[in-house]
Amino acid sequence: MHITLPGSTLLDILIVIVIFGFLWGFVIGPLTHRSGRTRAPHRTLAPRPEQEHARKAPRRGRLFGWLPEGGRIPARTRDPGGAIARMYGRSRSPEWPAVAHAHLQKEPACVACGYRGKGLQVHHIKPFHLFPELELDPNNLITLCEVKGRDHHLLLGHLDDWESYNLNVRTDVKRFHNENAQQIKAEPAWQEEVMKRPMP
C-alpha cells in the first residue's frame, strides 16, 4: 500500500513536529523531572509566609540556640565556638579577631600535626561561653586544624562534641601527634577520654 500526500500536508506535518520539538525542549522538558514526574515551574514570586518562617527560624538544639539534628555542629563550620556561645547567650568580644590574629602569628600551625593553611582554628582550651573572663587570655588558646580527615579541633579540642571541651588538649596533641581522625578515634585512650568528657 502506497500513500501519497500533497506537499502542503507534508509541510503542515513538519511544522507541527518543529513546534512540538520547540515546546518539548523549552517548555515541557524543563518541567519534567528525570523520574518522569512533572514539577512546578520555577517561580520568581515571593515565598509563602510558612516557607519564609522555615528558612529564618533556627532549629532548636539541646539548649537555647541552633544545633542540627543530633545536637552536633558539623565539622568545618566557620565558627563552632561562636555558635555554641550564642546558645548560652554570649557573643565574641570585639577584640577577638585581633587576639586570634596575634595568636596565629605566634603559633601559625596546628599543634597536633603541623598543618599550615586554610582550616586553622584558634581554640579556647577552657571555652569562653563557660569561662568568659578567659576569652582573650593568650594562655587559654591553642591552634588546631579543622581539615577533612584530621579534624583535630573537634577530636582533640572538643572530644568529638562541640559543646564539650578538653582540659588535657596540650597533652593530647603530643600523645596523638600526626595521627589522622580515623587513627585518633581508634585509640583506646581517646575513647576513654570521650566517655569522661565534661558536658555543660
C-alpha positions in Angstrom: 0.0 0.0 0.0 1.3 3.4 -1.0 0.1 6.7 0.5 0.7 9.9 -1.4 0.3 13.2 0.4 0.2 16.6 -1.2 3.3 18.8 -0.5 1.3 21.2 1.7 0.2 18.4 4.0 3.8 17.3 4.4 4.8 20.9 5.2 2.0 21.1 7.8 3.2 17.8 9.5 6.8 19.2 9.5 5.7 22.4 11.1 3.7 20.5 13.8 6.9 18.4 14.5 9.1 21.5 14.8 6.6 23.3 17.1 6.2 20.2 19.3 10.0 19.9 19.5 10.3 23.5 20.5 7.6 23.1 23.2 9.3 20.0 24.4 12.7 21.5 24.6 11.9 24.8 26.1 8.6 24.4 27.9 7.6 20.8 28.7 11.1 19.3 29.1 12.3 21.6 31.8 9.1 21.0 33.8 9.6 17.2 33.7 11.9 15.7 36.4 14.2 12.8 35.4 11.9 10.4 37.1 9.2 11.4 34.7 7.1 13.3 37.3 6.2 16.8 36.5 7.3 19.5 38.8 6.0 23.0 39.2 7.7 25.7 37.1 10.3 27.9 38.8 8.6 30.9 40.2 10.2 34.2 41.0 7.4 35.1 43.3 8.0 35.9 47.0 7.9 32.8 49.2 4.8 31.9 51.1 4.9 33.0 54.8 5.4 29.5 56.1 8.4 29.0 53.8 9.9 32.2 54.8 9.5 31.3 58.5 11.0 27.9 57.9 14.1 29.5 56.4 14.6 32.1 59.1 13.7 30.1 62.2 16.6 28.2 63.6 16.1 24.6 64.7 16.4 24.3 68.4 19.1 22.1 69.9 19.7 20.8 73.4 19.9 24.3 74.8 18.6 27.7 73.6 20.2 28.1 70.2 20.6 26.4 66.9 22.0 22.9 66.6 21.5 20.5 63.8 19.9 17.1 64.1 21.7 15.0 66.8 22.8 18.1 68.7 26.1 18.4 66.8 27.5 21.2 64.8 29.1 19.8 61.6 32.9 20.0 61.4 34.3 22.7 59.2 31.6 25.1 60.4 33.1 28.6 60.2 32.9 29.4 63.9 31.6 26.5 66.0 32.7 28.1 69.3 30.7 31.2 68.4 27.6 29.1 67.6 27.8 27.3 70.9 28.4 30.6 72.8 25.2 32.0 71.2 23.3 29.1 72.6 24.4 30.4 76.0 23.5 34.0 75.2 27.1 35.0 74.8 28.9 36.6 71.8 32.5 37.1 70.9 34.3 40.1 72.1 35.0 42.8 69.5 38.7 42.4 70.4 38.6 38.6 69.5 39.7 39.0 65.8 42.8 40.9 66.8 43.7 38.4 69.6 43.1 35.4 67.3 45.3 37.0 64.6 48.1 37.7 67.1 47.9 34.1 68.3 48.1 32.7 64.7 51.2 34.9 64.2 52.8 33.3 67.3 51.5 29.8 66.6 50.8 29.5 62.8 50.4 25.8 62.5 48.2 23.0 64.0 49.9 21.9 67.2 48.7 18.3 66.6 50.0 17.8 63.1 51.9 20.9 61.9 49.4 21.8 59.2 49.5 25.3 57.9 46.8 26.8 55.7 43.1 27.2 55.4 41.2 25.4 58.1 43.2 26.5 61.2 41.2 27.4 64.2 42.3 29.3 67.4 40.8 27.0 70.0 39.9 28.0 73.6 41.1 25.4 76.0 38.5 26.5 78.5 35.5 27.5 76.4 34.7 31.2 76.6 30.9 30.5 76.9 31.7 28.9 80.3 34.7 31.0 81.2 34.1 34.4 79.6 37.0 36.0 81.5 39.4 33.7 79.6 38.2 34.6 76.1 41.1 36.9 75.3 43.7 35.2 77.5 46.6 34.0 75.3 47.4 31.2 77.7 43.9 29.7 77.1 44.5 29.5 73.3 45.9 26.7 71.1 46.0 26.3 67.3 44.2 23.3 65.9 43.2 22.3 62.4 39.7 21.7 61.1 40.7 19.9 57.9 38.8 16.9 56.5 40.4 13.7 57.6 42.2 15.3 60.6 39.6 17.3 62.5 42.0 17.9 65.4 39.9 20.9 66.6 36.8 18.7 67.1 38.5 15.5 68.1 41.2 16.8 70.4 39.9 20.2 71.4 36.3 19.2 72.0 36.5 15.4 72.3 34.1 14.9 69.3 31.3 17.1 70.7 31.3 20.9 70.1 29.6 21.5 73.5 32.4 19.7 75.4 36.0 20.7 76.0 39.3 19.0 76.7 41.4 20.5 79.5 44.2 18.0 78.6 44.4 19.2 75.0 48.1 20.2 75.3 49.0 16.7 76.5 46.7 15.1 73.9 48.3 16.9 70.9 51.6 15.3 71.9 50.1 11.9 72.5 48.2 11.8 69.2 50.8 13.8 67.2 50.5 13.4 63.4 47.5 11.0 63.7 44.6 11.4 61.4 40.9 11.4 62.6 40.5 7.6 61.9 43.6 6.8 63.9 42.6 9.0 66.8 39.1 7.5 67.0 40.7 4.0 67.1 42.9 4.9 70.1 41.5 3.4 73.4 43.0 6.3 75.4 41.0 8.8 73.3 37.8 6.7 73.5 38.2 6.7 77.3 38.5 10.5 77.4 35.4 10.8 75.2 33.5 8.7 77.7 34.5 11.1 80.5 34.3 14.3 78.6 32.8 17.2 80.5 29.4 18.4 79.4 28.0 21.8 80.5 
